[in-house]
Amino acid sequence: MPKNSAVINRGDAPATAAMEAAVDRAGQPREVDEFFESRGLVPYLNTVYSLVGQSFDVLGSVQLAKEEDAETREQWIEIGVTVRGETAQVLDAYDRFTDRWLNSVPDFVRESFRLAYRLA
């Protein structure tokens, strides 16, 4: 596996640390860190990584990218992950992730991230 890759299994105790290690920091634009800092998101990053890592079987590196809607100028960070599993399993995992996400972080944090997953 590449240096910033990891396999993260649902229920794995060190899921947060594994997700952080899997984030491709070398390929991450500086604007991502600036976005985290300007929006006050840094204290919530462990929660974000933990929820993704505990909800999905993530394979490979995690890509973070700042995105912007051209019409509304709304900005967010896209969390790009490749997940392993059958389609039904991944959809169930997404539902669990969404439930946890809604109950774990304030609105401004939810509005600042989008999850984009691909099936392996």
Helices and strands as residue ranges (DSSP letters): E 7-8, H 15-22, H 30-39, G 42-44, H 45-55, E 58-68, E 75-83, H 87-104, H 107-110, E 113-119
